Amino acid sequence: MAYFAAVLARTGAGWDVSETELDDVETLADLTDLARETAEDDDTVLVFIEQEDAWFAVLRIDGEDDPRIFVSDAAAAARSSYGSVLTDELIEQDGEADFDDLDGLVAGLDEDDAAAGDEDDDADEDDERAGRNATPVGPIGDSELLSEFGLGQAALLELAGEGAAPGDALGEIAEALGCGEVLEAVR
């Protein structure tokens, strides 16, 4: 399937946008390094990835901070090589967060005990809804990663909503950042 990927590097004059190839990207670290190479000092760099109107992702890197990731449809992205790099990381982070939250873990165990009397099919369905052994359908990640640029959580989630076109979503995000025409020029 065809991909589109662009790097948007924040500069003193605005955003510098360039199309990029992901052929050498095998890990999140590879993608992060690719983005950091375009950064001016420790300025923000965004990576936009879209796969044939199936899903889109935004990766944000601020200096040496850990990357922040948003994926419009985790299940669709997980079926592609570049998308799985992002979704695997997000699912792993989500699992670590679940174990950091002891109250959430205890509540989850209480729910599991209550469901123990149900049929096995119901238990499997509960496990999938809880995110165990399954990639979630729909948006995943940091939906607030563009808030300081004028695109809040609600707007980003709406762009990722059912029936939304990922290519159009990236265009609207770029418009909100003030670089829509430049992004269209590299498409």
C-alpha positions as a Markdown table, in Angstrom:
| # | Residue | x | y | z |
|---|---|---|---|---|
| 1 | Met | 0.0 | 0.0 | 0.0 |
| 2 | Ala | 1.1 | 3.5 | -0.7 |
| 3 | Tyr | 2.3 | 5.8 | 2.0 |
| 4 | Phe | 2.7 | 9.6 | 2.3 |
| 5 | Ala | 5.1 | 10.9 | 4.9 |
| 6 | Ala | 6.2 | 14.5 | 5.6 |
| 7 | Val | 8.4 | 16.1 | 8.2 |
| 8 | Leu | 7.4 | 19.5 | 9.5 |
| 9 | Ala | 10.2 | 21.3 | 11.3 |
| 10 | Arg | 9.4 | 24.4 | 13.3 |
| 11 | Thr | 11.7 | 27.3 | 12.6 |
| 12 | Gly | 11.8 | 30.9 | 13.5 |
| 13 | Ala | 10.0 | 31.7 | 10.3 |
| 14 | Gly | 7.2 | 29.1 | 10.7 |
| 15 | Trp | 7.2 | 25.5 | 9.5 |
| 16 | Asp | 9.6 | 23.9 | 7.0 |
| 17 | Val | 7.8 | 21.0 | 5.3 |
| 18 | Ser | 9.4 | 18.3 | 3.3 |
| 19 | Glu | 8.3 | 14.9 | 2.0 |
| 20 | Thr | 10.3 | 12.0 | 3.4 |
| 21 | Glu | 10.9 | 8.4 | 2.7 |
| 22 | Leu | 10.4 | 5.8 | 5.4 |
| 23 | Asp | 12.2 | 2.9 | 3.6 |
| 24 | Asp | 14.9 | 2.7 | 6.3 |
| 25 | Val | 12.5 | 3.1 | 9.3 |
| 26 | Glu | 12.1 | -0.1 | 11.2 |
| 27 | Thr | 11.7 | 1.2 | 14.8 |
| 28 | Leu | 10.3 | 4.2 | 16.6 |
| 29 | Ala | 13.9 | 5.2 | 17.3 |
| 30 | Asp | 14.6 | 5.3 | 13.6 |
| 31 | Leu | 11.6 | 7.5 | 12.9 |
| 32 | Thr | 12.5 | 9.8 | 15.8 |
| 33 | Asp | 16.2 | 10.1 | 14.6 |
| 34 | Leu | 14.9 | 10.9 | 11.1 |
| 35 | Ala | 12.8 | 13.7 | 12.5 |
| 36 | Arg | 15.5 | 15.1 | 14.8 |
| 37 | Glu | 17.9 | 15.4 | 11.9 |
| 38 | Thr | 15.6 | 18.2 | 10.5 |
| 39 | Ala | 15.2 | 20.1 | 13.7 |
| 40 | Glu | 16.6 | 23.5 | 14.2 |
| 41 | Asp | 18.2 | 23.5 | 17.7 |
| 42 | Asp | 15.6 | 21.8 | 20.0 |
| 43 | Asp | 12.5 | 23.1 | 18.1 |
| 44 | Thr | 9.4 | 21.0 | 17.5 |
| 45 | Val | 9.4 | 18.5 | 14.7 |
| 46 | Leu | 6.2 | 16.8 | 13.5 |
| 47 | Val | 6.0 | 13.7 | 11.2 |
| 48 | Phe | 2.8 | 13.1 | 9.3 |
| 49 | Ile | 2.1 | 9.6 | 8.0 |
| 50 | Glu | -0.9 | 8.5 | 6.0 |
| 51 | Gln | -1.7 | 5.2 | 4.3 |
| 52 | Glu | -4.0 | 5.4 | 1.4 |
| 53 | Asp | -6.8 | 7.0 | 3.3 |
| 54 | Ala | -6.9 | 4.1 | 5.8 |
| 55 | Trp | -5.3 | 5.9 | 8.7 |
| 56 | Phe | -3.0 | 8.8 | 9.6 |
| 57 | Ala | -0.5 | 9.4 | 12.4 |
| 58 | Val | 1.2 | 12.4 | 13.9 |
| 59 | Leu | 4.5 | 12.0 | 15.7 |
| 60 | Arg | 5.8 | 15.0 | 17.7 |
| 61 | Ile | 9.4 | 15.4 | 18.8 |
| 62 | Asp | 10.5 | 18.3 | 21.1 |
| 63 | Gly | 14.2 | 18.3 | 21.5 |
| 64 | Glu | 15.4 | 15.2 | 23.4 |
| 65 | Asp | 12.0 | 14.5 | 25.0 |
| 66 | Asp | 10.3 | 11.2 | 24.3 |
| 67 | Pro | 8.2 | 11.3 | 21.1 |
| 68 | Arg | 4.4 | 11.9 | 21.4 |
| 69 | Ile | 2.3 | 9.9 | 19.1 |
| 70 | Phe | -1.3 | 10.0 | 17.8 |
| 71 | Val | -2.8 | 7.4 | 15.4 |
| 72 | Ser | -6.2 | 7.8 | 13.9 |
| 73 | Asp | -7.1 | 4.1 | 13.8 |
| 74 | Ala | -4.9 | 1.7 | 15.7 |
| 75 | Ala | -6.4 | -1.5 | 14.2 |
| 76 | Ala | -5.9 | -0.2 | 10.6 |
| 77 | Ala | -2.4 | 1.1 | 11.3 |
| 78 | Ala | -1.3 | -2.1 | 13.1 |
| 79 | Arg | -1.8 | -4.0 | 9.8 |
| 80 | Ser | 0.9 | -2.0 | 8.1 |
| 81 | Ser | 4.7 | -2.0 | 8.7 |
| 82 | Tyr | 5.0 | 1.7 | 9.5 |
| 83 | Gly | 1.8 | 1.9 | 11.5 |
| 84 | Ser | 2.7 | -1.1 | 13.6 |
| 85 | Val | 5.9 | 0.7 | 14.7 |
| 86 | Leu | 3.7 | 3.4 | 16.2 |
| 87 | Thr | 0.8 | 1.2 | 17.5 |
| 88 | Asp | 3.1 | -1.3 | 19.1 |
| 89 | Glu | 4.8 | 1.5 | 21.1 |
| 90 | Leu | 1.5 | 3.0 | 22.1 |
| 91 | Ile | 0.0 | -0.4 | 23.2 |
| 92 | Glu | 3.2 | -1.1 | 25.2 |
| 93 | Gln | 3.0 | 2.3 | 26.9 |
| 94 | Asp | -0.7 | 1.8 | 27.7 |
| 95 | Gly | 0.1 | -1.6 | 29.2 |
| 96 | Glu | 2.8 | 0.0 | 31.4 |
| 97 | Ala | 0.4 | 2.7 | 32.5 |
| 98 | Asp | -2.2 | 0.1 | 33.4 |
| 99 | Phe | 0.3 | -1.5 | 35.8 |
| 100 | Asp | 1.4 | 1.9 | 37.2 |
| 101 | Asp | -2.2 | 2.4 | 38.3 |
| 102 | Leu | -2.7 | 0.0 | 41.1 |
| 103 | Asp | -6.3 | 1.1 | 41.7 |
| 104 | Gly | -7.1 | 0.4 | 38.1 |
| 105 | Leu | -5.5 | -3.0 | 38.2 |
| 106 | Val | -7.5 | -3.9 | 41.3 |
| 107 | Ala | -10.7 | -2.7 | 39.7 |
| 108 | Gly | -9.9 | -4.7 | 36.6 |
| 109 | Leu | -9.3 | -7.8 | 38.8 |
| 110 | Asp | -12.7 | -7.3 | 40.5 |
| 111 | Glu | -14.4 | -7.0 | 37.2 |
| 112 | Asp | -12.7 | -10.2 | 36.0 |
| 113 | Asp | -13.8 | -12.0 | 39.2 |
| 114 | Ala | -17.4 | -10.9 | 38.6 |
| 115 | Ala | -17.4 | -12.1 | 35.0 |
| 116 | Ala | -15.8 | -15.4 | 35.9 |
| 117 | Gly | -19.2 | -17.1 | 36.0 |
| 118 | Asp | -20.0 | -16.0 | 32.4 |
| 119 | Glu | -19.4 | -18.1 | 29.4 |
| 120 | Asp | -15.9 | -18.2 | 27.9 |
| 121 | Asp | -17.0 | -16.2 | 24.9 |
| 122 | Asp | -18.2 | -13.4 | 27.1 |
| 123 | Ala | -14.9 | -13.4 | 29.0 |
| 124 | Asp | -13.0 | -13.2 | 25.7 |
| 125 | Glu | -15.1 | -10.3 | 24.6 |
| 126 | Asp | -14.4 | -8.5 | 27.9 |
| 127 | Asp | -10.7 | -9.1 | 27.4 |
| 128 | Glu | -10.8 | -7.6 | 23.9 |
| 129 | Arg | -12.8 | -4.5 | 25.2 |
| 130 | Ala | -10.2 | -4.1 | 28.0 |
| 131 | Gly | -7.5 | -4.0 | 25.3 |
| 132 | Arg | -5.8 | -7.3 | 26.3 |
| 133 | Asn | -4.5 | -9.3 | 23.3 |
| 134 | Ala | -6.1 | -7.0 | 20.8 |
| 135 | Thr | -5.3 | -3.8 | 19.1 |
| 136 | Pro | -8.0 | -1.2 | 19.8 |
| 137 | Val | -10.2 | 0.1 | 16.9 |
| 138 | Gly | -10.1 | 3.8 | 16.6 |
| 139 | Pro | -7.8 | 6.6 | 17.8 |
| 140 | Ile | -4.9 | 5.8 | 20.1 |
| 141 | Gly | -2.2 | 7.9 | 21.7 |
| 142 | Asp | -1.8 | 11.5 | 22.8 |
| 143 | Ser | -4.8 | 13.4 | 21.4 |
| 144 | Glu | -3.5 | 16.7 | 22.9 |
| 145 | Leu | -0.1 | 16.7 | 21.1 |
| 146 | Leu | -1.2 | 19.7 | 18.9 |
| 147 | Ser | -3.2 | 21.7 | 21.5 |
| 148 | Glu | -0.5 | 24.4 | 21.9 |
| 149 | Phe | -0.7 | 24.9 | 18.1 |
| 150 | Gly | -4.4 | 25.6 | 18.1 |
| 151 | Leu | -5.7 | 22.1 | 17.4 |
| 152 | Gly | -7.3 | 20.8 | 20.5 |
| 153 | Gln | -8.2 | 17.3 | 21.5 |
| 154 | Ala | -11.8 | 17.4 | 20.4 |
| 155 | Ala | -10.8 | 18.7 | 16.9 |
| 156 | Leu | -8.1 | 16.0 | 16.5 |
| 157 | Leu | -10.5 | 13.3 | 17.5 |
| 158 | Glu | -13.1 | 14.6 | 15.2 |
| 159 | Leu | -10.6 | 14.4 | 12.3 |
| 160 | Ala | -9.9 | 10.8 | 13.3 |
| 161 | Gly | -13.6 | 9.9 | 13.6 |
| 162 | Glu | -15.5 | 7.3 | 11.6 |
| 163 | Gly | -15.9 | 8.3 | 8.0 |
| 164 | Ala | -13.1 | 10.9 | 8.1 |
| 165 | Ala | -10.6 | 10.9 | 5.3 |
| 166 | Pro | -7.0 | 10.7 | 6.6 |
| 167 | Gly | -5.6 | 12.7 | 3.7 |
| 168 | Asp | -8.1 | 15.5 | 4.4 |
| 169 | Ala | -7.4 | 15.3 | 8.1 |
| 170 | Leu | -3.6 | 15.9 | 7.6 |
| 171 | Gly | -4.5 | 18.9 | 5.3 |
| 172 | Glu | -6.7 | 20.4 | 8.0 |
| 173 | Ile | -4.0 | 19.8 | 10.6 |
| 174 | Ala | -1.5 | 21.6 | 8.4 |
| 175 | Glu | -4.0 | 24.4 | 7.9 |
| 176 | Ala | -4.4 | 24.8 | 11.6 |
| 177 | Leu | -0.5 | 25.0 | 11.9 |
| 178 | Gly | -0.4 | 27.6 | 9.1 |
| 179 | Cys | 1.4 | 25.4 | 6.6 |
| 180 | Gly | -1.4 | 23.9 | 4.6 |
| 181 | Glu | -0.3 | 25.2 | 1.2 |
| 182 | Val | 3.3 | 24.1 | 1.8 |
| 183 | Leu | 2.1 | 20.6 | 2.7 |
| 184 | Glu | -0.1 | 20.3 | -0.4 |
| 185 | Ala | 3.0 | 21.4 | -2.5 |
| 186 | Val | 4.9 | 18.3 | -1.4 |
| 187 | Arg | 2.0 | 15.9 | -1.8 |
